[in-house]
Amino acid sequence: MSPTIGLYFDFRNPERWHRDPATYHGWHLDLMEDADRRGIGSIWVTEHHFVEDGYLPQPLPMLSAIAARTNQCRLGTGVVVAPLMHPMAIAEQAALADVISGGRVELGLGAGYVAPEFEAFGADLAQRYHDTDHALAEVGRIYGSGGCTPGPVQDPLPIWAGYLGPVGARRAGRLGVGLLTWNAASWPIYRDALAAAGHDPSLARMGGVVDFMVADDPERFFERLVPHRTHQLNSYRQNAAKGSGHTPRMLTEDEVREGRGSGVIGALSVLTPGDAVDRIRSIAADAPIEHLYLWASIGGMPEDMVEEQAGLLIDRVQPALSD
C-alpha cells in the first residue's frame, strides 16, 4: 500500500521577503483548503518559539484552524514540543482538533532542543526525552480512560514519536506509538522493541518529512530556492546555538547550492514528478511507511513555487503512486 503524501508547513515569513502576517496566514489556509479539495493526502505543521521569521509557535491551535477549512486530508503535528506543555493540555487541544476535523488528527510529539524555549516555559532541557516519553504515554492513557472532554473522535487517536536514530526507534517501540522517521535502518530496531514490549509489530507505522521537493524544471526551481534554503539552514543553525554562547558560522548561497553544510537536516534535492514517485516507492519498500510529507514552503519562498509543487503532488505524484 502506498503511503499518504502530504505537505509540511512552518509559516516562515522572513524579513527579506516579508508579507503582511494576516494576509500571509490567510493565503496558507486558502492553499490548504484548495489542496484538500483537490485531494492532498495530509497536511502537517510544526513548532518553534521566538524565531524572528515568524516560525509557527502553536501547532495545535493552527491544526484546529486547518481542520475548520478542510474536509478530507489527515492533519498532523510534526511535532509538538512535548516538554513545553502539560500532557493534559496536549490531550485536550489535540482532541478538540480531532473533533473539529471529524477524526483526522495525527499527533506527533517530539523532545525539542532549543534552550531558550525550555527556559521560557519552565521546562528542563536535560529531561526532555524523559518528559517526551511521559507525554507520549500519558496522552494515550488520558484518551484510553476518557480523561478529557470532549474526547477525540478517533479511538485510538494516532500518536507518533518524533524520534530519530536507534535510541529513538527503541523508545517509540517500547511505548507502542508510531515513529516519525522513514529511515529504513530504524525499522528492525523499532519492530523488535515493539515486540519486546508486548506490542503487535503488525501495527507498526513510520513516516516523516522527506529530503526532496518536486518541480517540472528541477534546475530552475532549485536555483530560485537557494536563497530561501540558505535562510532556512542558517535559521536552524542560529536556533540550535541559542543559549550556548556559541556563534554559528552562516552558510553562503554558494555552499547551499553545492549541497554543503546541511548538517543533520541533510541535503535537499528537487525531483521531477516521475523521479519523486520512484523515490517514494524506494523509501516505502523496506519499512511500514504510512505518511510522507514534503516541505510546502522553505524560508518564505514565492507563492507560485508553493502552488506549483502542491499541484504536481496532487495531480501527478499521488495518482502515479496509486497505479
Secondary structure, DSSP 4 states (H G I P E B T S, - for coil): -PPEEEEEE-----GGG---HHHHHHHHHHHHHHHHHHT--EEEE---SS-TT---S-HHHHHHHHHHH-SSSEEEES-EEGGGS-HHHHHHHHHHHHHHHTS-EEEEEE----HHHHHHHT--GGGHHHHHHHHHHHHHHHHHTT-SSSPPSSTTPPEEE---HHHHHHHHHHHT-EE----GGGHHHHHHHHHHTT--GGG--EEEE-SEEE-SSHHHHHHHHHHHHHHHHHHHHHHHHTTTT--PPPPPHHHHHTT-S-GGG---EEE-HHHHHHHHHHHHTSS-EEEEEEES-STT--HHHHHHHHHHIIIIIHHHHH-
